[in-house]
Every structure is written in structure tokens, then in C-alpha cells.
């Protein structure tokens, strides 16, 4: 485990995170690295040494740190996300576990109270899920625990921000009726698990922000695909909400900034961990040794399209359903405002249809339907200010002039030589590094699948 912890996140990772445009990290603390599990627990140095190293790397590269209590003493969820020893939310079952958490945060506050690269203390990650009954049983204890933690932290550290989460995977804020501190922000987690893809509304959290008069932040989002990444990033930023992408790298993925190559025979080890046959010792040793090498950043596969989607920038593909979030007559115009999409952006009147695809994949394909004189507008950045080749996938039952395509006030006509679906090569477009605008105006009824800007 020591080699895994030494290799998985290094200064090279932090340097790369900064280079790509991210400005903060949210390290997930597991209390088992800081506290022994004996009858009379003691604090140990291992976890603090790792955290110190991370914070020093972040200082070197000007990346803020939000310290996340991901696995509290005893576990706060009873699920695998916090490494709960007995699959129970023991933090809320035993007062001594709460005392230990208070002492843990006191030590963190004492250690980092004068460290400006530490931005905030995330007191508890995703406490008390509803589906297990844990929330119903223990949720009355959550706010008093937060109040106790804040009181003890503020005796030591009056400078750093504090962030707290609701119960049920962070997202039930019904217990929060007033700010618990004068330097606090509330946190929710945003995952769009539905298929077909559905961009979930955040109005609940926006209303709570107004009621509480405190900032809100998305502590986790990701684990899906580029369509959702682009949409959520713009959705959050349009509403003045920052966010943290989860995770930085993962094994055998295409939807994270970096992917760890799966070692040969890794599936044999995974099957054994789930109760399968024990693998040969030599095979297991070779696979685990390969894994420890593969997790180093230099050996991982980079997916620039994922990062560009998170920052809604090109080169890359803009899905048609990811028009802006400024509302009617600003990001879109449609004549029938009673229309609603059945799945994606269900609160808006732009018609979005799901592709009748049988592909077995984690995300779905959708397109936008426009009538004559209706339009969509997109805002996006570019990696560099330069000329980009441009393509458009579009459907129309007629040929000839079907749309106007306007990029930063440069208009060109979209004409089709045949009916049906067409991938149209358009004029090269000159893009700025920031704040590009694209408007597509329909001249006939049409469907738009995507727009692509290429180097």
C-alpha cells in the first residue's frame, strides 16, 4: 500500500492539474491512515505525511486544497465509499467515534491554520444515505455534530472556510435552516446517472442558496460522458457555482482526464476479491506490480476531449443539446414555449429527441429539433486563438439553404445537397481563446446533432 500511495498522486499530477486549467484539488481523507483501529485509538503520522506532501506540491503550483473527510472514524455512511469497517455508520452510533472526529479536525486545524493554500475544510463527505435507513435513524444528529465540529475548529482557526454537505449523498439540505458559520459554503454532489441522459435541475440548491444567503459549491461531479460534462460545467458557472471533477484518474476508462491501463490478468484478481477462485501467486504478483507502475501519471492515457468538455472549450464536439443556459431569447428562441424535452433539460421548451440507438453504452445520443426561424446560441472557449475547421451534423427533409451559422458575427449559409442526415464541412472559423459565440438559425424544420471544431 505504501507504494500505491507514493505512485498514485505525485507532484507530476498536481503540476499537470494546474497546466490543464484546474485551480483546486479535494483530497479524500481516510481516517485509517491517521488513526489506529485499536480499542484505545492513537493518531499516527502516515496520513499527515502524505497530506503534507500534497499540500507542499499544491503550494509549488498554486493549486488550492479542500480537505475532504471522506472516511470518518467508524464511517459516516455504512457504505463502501467511506471504507466503513463494519458497513455501518458507526460515527453516528458511538459517541467515542464523534469525539475522535472532533479531535481529528482539531489536529488538522492546528496544523494548517496559517496555510493559505488550504482553501476549506470539508467536514464530512456524503453522510447518511436514505436507502439503507441510516438517514431516517440518525439525521437528527447531523447538524449538532456539524455545530460541534465548527465550534471546536473555530477555537483554533478563524480563517479557513468550512463546507458542509446534506445527508443522502450530500444532497438533502432540509436540515439547513440557517448558516452555521459566517465563513461557510454549502455543498452538493451532482451525478447524472439516468439513461437516456438527463441534465438534472439545480433549482433546489439555488433556492437554498438564496434562503441561506451563503455560497454553494459542487464537491463532486463526473463519472459520465463529455455531453454531460460540457453541459454541467456551463450550467454551474452560469449560476456562479464552482465545482470539483471526480475523479482525476481511474482504471480502464475513457471518461476521466487520465486512464490507468488495466494490467494483464487484472480481472482474475478482481474476481477473487468478489469471492472467485484464488489466482496463482506469481500471476497475482506480476499483475499487482504492473498496476503499481501503471498508476504513475507518465504511464496513464490522457483524454484531452474529457478536459476540453469540462472547460467547454474546443477543439472538440459540441452536442447540439448543449446550447447556453441564459434562457429564452438569450440562449434559444422557439415559437412553442409549451414544448418540453422528455429527458434532457426538461424544464426548457427546446425540443430534444433521443436517437433510436441500440448501442450498449453509459451515455445516450440526442439531437435538437428546430422549426423555421428558431435558433440556438452556444458559448465556448478555445485552447488557442486560431483558425479551426468546422463541421455540422444536420438533418432536413429538403435540400438547399437550411440554416445560418454565425460564429462571432461571421455568418455563413448552411446548404445541403441531399435530404436526410448530412455531415457538412463549413468554412474555417477564427476563434478567440475566450467567450466565443455561435448561433444557428433554422430556415426549415431541421434536426441538429452536433457541431465540431477541429485543429
C-alpha positions as CSV (number, residue, x, y, z in Angstrom):
1,X,0.0,0.0,0.0
2,X,2.9,2.4,0.6
3,X,4.0,2.1,-3.0
4,X,0.4,2.7,-4.2
5,X,0.2,5.8,-2.1
6,X,3.6,7.0,-3.3
7,X,2.7,6.5,-7.0
8,X,-1.0,7.3,-7.4
9,X,-0.8,11.0,-6.8
10,X,2.6,12.7,-7.1
11,X,3.8,16.3,-7.8
12,X,3.7,15.5,-11.5
13,X,-0.1,15.0,-11.1
14,X,-0.5,18.4,-9.4
15,X,1.6,20.1,-12.0
16,X,-0.5,18.6,-14.7
17,X,-3.7,19.5,-13.0
18,X,-2.6,23.1,-12.9
19,X,-1.4,23.1,-16.6
20,X,-4.8,21.9,-17.7
21,X,-6.6,24.8,-16.0
22,X,-7.9,23.4,-12.7
23,X,-7.3,25.5,-9.6
24,X,-8.1,23.2,-6.7
25,X,-8.0,19.6,-5.5
26,X,-10.2,17.8,-3.0
27,X,-8.1,15.1,-1.3
28,X,-10.3,12.4,0.2
29,X,-9.0,11.6,3.7
30,X,-9.4,8.1,5.1
31,X,-9.2,8.2,8.9
32,X,-7.5,4.8,8.9
33,X,-4.3,6.4,7.6
34,X,-4.3,8.9,10.6
35,X,-5.8,6.9,13.5
36,X,-5.2,3.3,14.7
37,X,-8.1,1.0,15.0
38,X,-7.3,-0.5,18.4
39,X,-9.5,-0.2,21.5
40,X,-7.8,3.0,22.5
41,X,-7.0,4.7,19.1
42,X,-3.9,6.7,18.7
43,X,-3.0,9.3,16.0
44,X,-0.2,8.2,13.7
45,X,2.0,10.1,11.2
46,X,1.4,8.2,8.0
47,X,-1.6,10.2,6.8
48,X,-0.3,13.5,7.9
49,X,3.0,12.9,6.0
50,X,1.0,12.2,2.8
51,X,-1.2,15.2,3.3
52,X,1.8,17.5,4.0
53,X,3.4,16.3,0.7
54,X,0.3,17.0,-1.2
55,X,-0.1,20.5,0.3
56,X,3.5,21.3,-0.5
57,X,3.1,20.3,-4.1
58,X,0.0,22.4,-4.3
59,X,1.9,25.4,-2.9
60,X,4.6,24.9,-5.5
61,X,2.0,25.0,-8.3
62,X,-0.6,27.4,-6.8
63,X,-3.4,24.8,-6.6
64,X,-5.9,25.2,-3.7
65,X,-6.7,22.3,-1.3
66,X,-10.1,21.5,0.1
67,X,-9.5,18.9,2.8
68,X,-12.3,16.3,2.5
69,X,-13.2,14.0,5.4
70,X,-14.2,11.1,3.1
71,X,-13.8,8.3,5.6
72,X,-14.6,9.5,9.1
73,X,-13.8,7.3,12.2
74,X,-16.2,4.4,12.1
75,X,-17.7,5.6,8.8
76,X,-20.5,8.1,8.2
77,X,-22.4,6.2,5.6
78,X,-22.2,2.4,6.2
79,X,-21.3,2.1,2.5
80,X,-18.0,1.3,0.7
81,X,-17.3,4.9,-0.2
82,X,-16.0,5.7,3.3
83,X,-14.4,2.3,4.0
84,X,-16.8,1.7,6.9
85,X,-15.2,-1.2,8.8
86,X,-18.5,-2.9,9.6
87,X,-20.7,-1.5,6.9
88,X,-22.5,0.6,9.5
89,X,-22.5,4.4,10.1
90,X,-20.6,3.9,13.3
91,X,-19.8,7.6,13.5
92,X,-23.4,8.3,14.5
93,X,-23.8,5.1,16.6
94,X,-21.0,5.7,19.1
95,X,-20.1,8.9,20.8
96,X,-16.5,7.9,21.1
97,X,-16.3,8.0,17.2
98,X,-17.6,11.5,17.2
99,X,-15.1,12.5,19.9
100,X,-12.4,11.1,17.7
101,X,-13.6,13.0,14.7
102,X,-13.6,16.2,16.7
103,X,-10.0,15.6,17.8
104,X,-9.1,14.8,14.2
105,X,-10.4,18.1,12.9
106,X,-8.7,19.9,15.8
107,X,-5.4,18.4,14.7
108,X,-6.0,19.4,11.1
109,X,-7.0,22.9,12.1
110,X,-3.9,23.3,14.3
111,X,-1.6,22.1,11.6
112,X,-2.9,24.2,8.7
113,X,-4.5,27.2,10.4
114,X,-1.8,29.5,8.8
115,X,-1.6,27.7,5.4
116,X,-3.2,29.9,2.7
117,X,-3.1,27.2,0.0
118,X,-5.7,25.3,2.1
119,X,-9.0,26.8,1.0
120,X,-11.5,25.0,3.1
121,X,-12.3,22.2,5.5
122,X,-15.0,19.7,4.1
123,X,-16.3,18.4,7.5
124,X,-18.0,15.2,6.3
125,X,-18.5,13.6,2.9
126,X,-21.9,12.3,1.8
127,X,-23.3,11.3,5.3
128,X,-26.2,9.0,6.0
129,X,-27.8,7.6,2.8
130,X,-31.6,7.2,2.8
131,X,-31.9,3.8,1.1
132,X,-30.3,1.9,4.0
133,X,-32.4,3.6,6.7
134,X,-29.4,5.4,8.1
135,X,-30.7,8.9,7.3
136,X,-34.1,8.2,9.0
137,X,-32.4,6.8,12.1
138,X,-29.5,9.3,12.6
139,X,-30.2,12.5,10.6
140,X,-31.2,14.4,13.7
141,X,-27.6,14.1,14.9
142,X,-26.0,15.6,11.8
143,X,-26.5,19.4,12.4
144,X,-25.5,19.1,16.1
145,X,-22.3,17.3,15.0
146,X,-21.6,20.0,12.5
147,X,-22.1,22.7,15.1
148,X,-19.8,20.9,17.5
149,X,-17.1,20.5,14.9
150,X,-17.3,24.1,13.8
151,X,-17.2,25.4,17.4
152,X,-14.0,23.4,18.1
153,X,-12.3,24.3,14.8
154,X,-13.1,28.0,15.3
155,X,-11.3,27.9,18.7
156,X,-8.1,27.2,16.7
157,X,-8.7,28.5,13.2
158,X,-10.8,31.6,12.4
159,X,-9.5,32.0,8.9
160,X,-10.4,29.0,6.7
161,X,-13.7,28.4,5.0
162,X,-15.8,25.5,6.1
163,X,-18.0,23.5,3.8
164,X,-20.8,21.1,4.8
165,X,-23.0,18.6,3.0
166,X,-26.5,17.4,3.4
167,X,-27.5,13.8,4.1
168,X,-28.3,11.3,1.4
169,X,-25.2,11.6,-0.7
170,X,-24.8,15.3,0.2
171,X,-28.0,16.4,-1.5
172,X,-30.8,16.6,1.1
173,X,-30.5,20.1,2.7
174,X,-33.8,20.0,4.6
175,X,-31.9,20.2,7.9
176,X,-30.3,23.5,7.0
177,X,-32.4,26.5,8.0
178,X,-29.7,29.0,8.8
179,X,-25.9,29.4,8.2
180,X,-23.9,27.5,10.8
181,X,-20.9,29.9,10.5
182,X,-20.1,33.3,8.9
183,X,-17.4,31.8,6.7
184,X,-19.2,28.7,5.3
185,X,-20.4,27.4,2.0
186,X,-22.8,24.5,1.4
187,X,-22.0,21.6,-0.9
188,X,-24.0,19.2,-3.1
189,X,-22.9,16.5,-5.4
190,X,-24.1,16.2,-8.9
191,X,-24.2,13.0,-10.9
192,X,-26.5,12.4,-13.9
193,X,-26.8,8.6,-13.7
194,X,-30.0,8.4,-15.8
195,X,-30.1,6.9,-19.3
196,X,-31.2,8.5,-21.6
197,X,-29.0,11.3,-20.3
198,X,-30.8,13.8,-18.2
199,X,-29.4,17.1,-17.1
200,X,-30.9,17.4,-13.6
201,X,-32.2,20.7,-12.4
202,X,-30.3,22.5,-9.6
203,X,-33.1,24.9,-8.7
204,X,-33.5,23.3,-5.3
205,X,-29.9,24.3,-4.4
206,X,-30.2,27.8,-6.0
207,X,-33.3,28.5,-3.8
208,X,-31.5,27.2,-0.7
209,X,-28.6,29.5,-1.6
210,X,-30.9,32.5,-1.6
211,X,-32.6,31.4,1.6
212,X,-29.4,30.8,3.5
213,X,-27.5,33.7,1.8
214,X,-24.4,31.6,1.5
215,X,-22.4,30.3,-1.4
216,X,-22.9,26.8,-2.7
217,X,-20.4,24.5,-4.4
218,X,-20.4,21.2,-6.2
219,X,-17.9,19.0,-4.4
220,X,-18.2,16.1,-6.9
221,X,-19.4,15.7,-10.5
222,X,-18.4,13.4,-13.3
223,X,-18.5,9.7,-13.9
224,X,-20.5,10.0,-17.1
225,X,-19.5,11.4,-20.6
226,X,-18.5,14.5,-22.4
227,X,-22.0,15.7,-23.3
228,X,-22.9,15.9,-19.6
229,X,-19.6,17.3,-18.6
230,X,-19.9,20.2,-21.1
231,X,-23.5,20.9,-20.0
232,X,-22.9,20.7,-16.3
233,X,-19.8,22.9,-16.3
234,X,-21.7,25.7,-18.2
235,X,-24.8,25.2,-16.1
236,X,-22.9,25.6,-12.8
237,X,-20.8,28.6,-14.0
238,X,-23.8,30.4,-15.5
239,X,-25.3,30.2,-12.0
240,X,-22.0,31.2,-10.2
241,X,-21.3,27.8,-8.8
242,X,-17.8,26.3,-8.7
243,X,-17.2,22.5,-8.9
244,X,-14.7,19.7,-8.5
245,X,-14.5,17.0,-11.1
246,X,-14.4,13.3,-9.8
247,X,-12.1,11.5,-10.4
248,X,-8.7,12.6,-11.8
249,X,-7.8,9.1,-13.0
250,X,-9.3,5.7,-12.9
251,X,-8.6,2.3,-14.3
252,X,-9.7,1.4,-17.9
253,X,-11.9,4.4,-18.5
254,X,-12.5,6.9,-21.4
255,X,-14.4,9.4,-19.3
256,X,-11.7,10.7,-17.0
257,X,-8.8,13.1,-17.7
258,X,-6.4,10.2,-17.3
259,X,-7.0,6.4,-17.5
260,X,-4.9,3.8,-15.8
261,X,-4.0,0.9,-18.1
262,X,-5.5,-2.4,-16.8
263,X,-2.8,-4.9,-16.1
264,X,-2.8,-8.3,-17.7
265,X,-4.8,-10.8,-15.6
266,X,-6.3,-8.0,-13.5
267,X,-9.8,-9.5,-14.0
268,X,-8.6,-12.6,-12.2
269,X,-7.7,-10.6,-9.1
270,X,-11.0,-8.6,-9.3
271,X,-13.0,-11.9,-9.5
272,X,-11.1,-13.2,-6.4
273,X,-12.0,-10.1,-4.4
274,X,-15.6,-10.8,-5.2
275,X,-15.4,-14.4,-4.0
276,X,-14.0,-16.1,-7.0
277,X,-11.2,-18.6,-7.4
278,X,-7.8,-17.6,-5.8
279,X,-5.3,-16.7,-8.6
280,X,-1.9,-18.2,-8.9
281,X,0.6,-16.3,-6.6
282,X,3.0,-15.5,-9.4
283,X,0.2,-14.2,-11.7
284,X,-1.2,-12.0,-8.9
285,X,2.3,-10.6,-8.1
286,X,3.0,-9.7,-11.7
287,X,-0.4,-8.1,-12.1
288,X,-0.1,-6.0,-8.9
289,X,3.5,-5.0,-9.8
290,X,2.3,-3.8,-13.2
291,X,-0.6,-2.0,-11.6
292,X,1.8,0.0,-9.3
293,X,3.7,1.1,-12.4
294,X,0.6,1.8,-14.5
295,X,-0.8,4.3,-11.9
296,X,2.1,6.7,-12.4
297,X,0.9,9.7,-14.5
298,X,3.6,9.1,-17.1
299,X,2.1,5.7,-17.8
300,X,-1.5,6.8,-18.0
301,X,-3.5,7.6,-21.1
302,X,-4.6,11.2,-21.5
303,X,-8.1,12.1,-22.9
304,X,-7.9,15.8,-24.0
305,X,-11.6,15.6,-25.1
306,X,-12.7,15.0,-21.5
307,X,-10.7,18.0,-20.2
308,X,-12.0,20.2,-23.0
309,X,-15.6,19.2,-22.3
310,X,-15.1,20.0,-18.6
311,X,-13.9,23.5,-19.6
312,X,-16.4,23.8,-22.5
313,X,-13.7,24.5,-25.0
314,X,-12.6,23.3,-28.4
315,X,-11.1,21.6,-30.3
316,X,-13.9,19.0,-29.9
317,X,-17.5,18.3,-30.4
318,X,-20.4,20.5,-29.1
319,X,-23.5,18.4,-28.8
320,X,-26.5,20.4,-30.1
321,X,-28.4,20.0,-26.9
322,X,-25.7,21.8,-25.0
323,X,-26.8,25.3,-26.0
324,X,-26.3,28.0,-23.4
325,X,-28.1,28.4,-20.1
326,X,-29.1,32.1,-20.2
327,X,-32.7,31.3,-21.1
328,X,-35.4,32.3,-23.6
329,X,-34.4,34.9,-26.2
330,X,-30.8,34.7,-25.0
331,X,-29.6,31.1,-25.5
332,X,-32.6,29.9,-27.6
333,X,-35.7,31.0,-29.3
334,X,-38.6,28.7,-30.1
335,X,-42.1,29.6,-31.1
336,X,-43.9,26.9,-29.0
337,X,-42.9,27.5,-25.4
338,X,-45.1,24.7,-24.1
339,X,-42.8,22.0,-25.6
340,X,-40.7,20.0,-23.2
341,X,-37.9,17.5,-23.7
342,X,-38.8,14.1,-22.3
343,X,-35.3,13.5,-20.8
344,X,-32.8,16.3,-21.2
345,X,-33.2,19.8,-19.9
346,X,-36.8,19.0,-19.1
347,X,-37.6,22.5,-17.7
348,X,-37.0,24.2,-21.1
349,X,-39.1,24.4,-24.2
350,X,-36.4,23.3,-26.7
351,X,-37.4,20.0,-28.3
352,X,-34.7,17.4,-27.8
353,X,-35.1,13.8,-29.1
354,X,-33.3,10.6,-28.2
355,X,-31.5,8.8,-31.0
356,X,-33.1,5.4,-31.6
357,X,-29.8,3.7,-30.9
358,X,-29.3,0.2,-29.6
359,X,-25.7,0.8,-28.5
360,X,-24.7,-0.5,-25.1
361,X,-23.0,2.5,-23.6
362,X,-23.1,4.6,-20.5
363,X,-24.4,7.6,-22.3
364,X,-27.1,8.3,-24.9
365,X,-27.2,10.2,-28.2
366,X,-29.7,13.0,-28.5
367,X,-30.4,15.8,-31.0
368,X,-32.3,19.1,-31.2
369,X,-35.4,19.8,-33.4
370,X,-35.9,23.3,-34.6
371,X,-38.6,24.9,-36.8
372,X,-38.1,27.7,-39.3
373,X,-36.8,30.9,-37.7
374,X,-36.0,29.2,-34.4
375,X,-32.4,29.4,-33.1
376,X,-29.9,28.2,-30.5
377,X,-26.8,30.0,-29.2
378,X,-23.7,28.5,-27.8
379,X,-20.9,30.0,-25.7
380,X,-17.5,28.3,-25.6
381,X,-13.7,28.8,-25.3
382,X,-10.8,27.5,-27.4
383,X,-7.5,26.1,-26.4
384,X,-5.8,28.7,-28.6
385,X,-6.9,31.7,-30.6
386,X,-6.6,30.5,-34.2
387,X,-8.4,29.1,-37.2
388,X,-10.4,25.9,-36.7
389,X,-12.0,23.7,-39.3
390,X,-15.7,23.3,-38.7
391,X,-18.3,20.6,-39.3
392,X,-22.0,20.2,-38.6
393,X,-24.2,17.1,-38.5
394,X,-27.7,18.1,-39.5
395,X,-31.0,16.6,-40.9
396,X,-33.5,18.2,-43.1
397,X,-36.3,16.9,-45.3
398,X,-35.4,19.4,-48.0
399,X,-32.1,20.4,-49.6
400,X,-30.7,23.8,-50.4
401,X,-30.4,26.6,-47.8
402,X,-31.4,25.1,-44.4
403,X,-29.7,27.3,-41.8
404,X,-27.5,30.2,-40.9
405,X,-24.4,29.5,-38.9
406,X,-23.0,32.6,-37.2
407,X,-19.7,32.5,-35.2
408,X,-18.6,35.7,-33.6
409,X,-20.6,37.8,-36.0
410,X,-19.3,35.9,-39.0
411,X,-22.3,34.4,-40.9
412,X,-22.3,31.7,-43.4
413,X,-25.2,29.8,-45.1
414,X,-25.6,26.1,-44.4
415,X,-26.8,24.4,-47.7
416,X,-27.5,20.7,-48.2
417,X,-27.1,18.8,-51.5
418,X,-29.3,16.0,-50.4
419,X,-32.2,15.3,-48.0
420,X,-31.7,13.5,-44.7
421,X,-28.7,13.4,-42.4
422,X,-25.6,15.2,-43.6
423,X,-22.2,15.9,-42.1
424,X,-21.4,19.3,-43.6
425,X,-18.0,20.8,-43.8
426,X,-18.2,24.6,-43.2
427,X,-15.8,27.5,-43.6
428,X,-12.8,27.7,-41.3
429,X,-13.7,29.7,-38.3
430,X,-11.4,32.2,-36.4
431,X,-11.9,31.6,-32.7
432,X,-10.9,33.6,-29.7
433,X,-9.4,31.9,-26.6
434,X,-12.4,33.1,-24.5
435,X,-16.1,33.8,-25.0
436,X,-16.8,32.6,-28.5
437,X,-20.5,32.7,-29.6
438,X,-22.2,30.5,-32.1
439,X,-25.8,31.0,-33.2
440,X,-27.6,28.5,-35.5
441,X,-30.8,29.9,-37.1
442,X,-33.1,27.3,-38.8
443,X,-34.6,28.2,-42.2
444,X,-36.5,25.0,-42.4
445,X,-37.6,22.4,-39.9
446,X,-34.4,20.5,-39.1
447,X,-32.5,18.4,-36.6
448,X,-29.1,19.2,-35.3
449,X,-26.9,16.5,-33.8
450,X,-23.5,18.2,-33.2
451,X,-21.0,20.9,-34.2
452,X,-17.3,20.1,-34.3
453,X,-14.3,22.4,-34.3
454,X,-11.0,20.7,-35.2
455,X,-7.4,21.9,-35.1
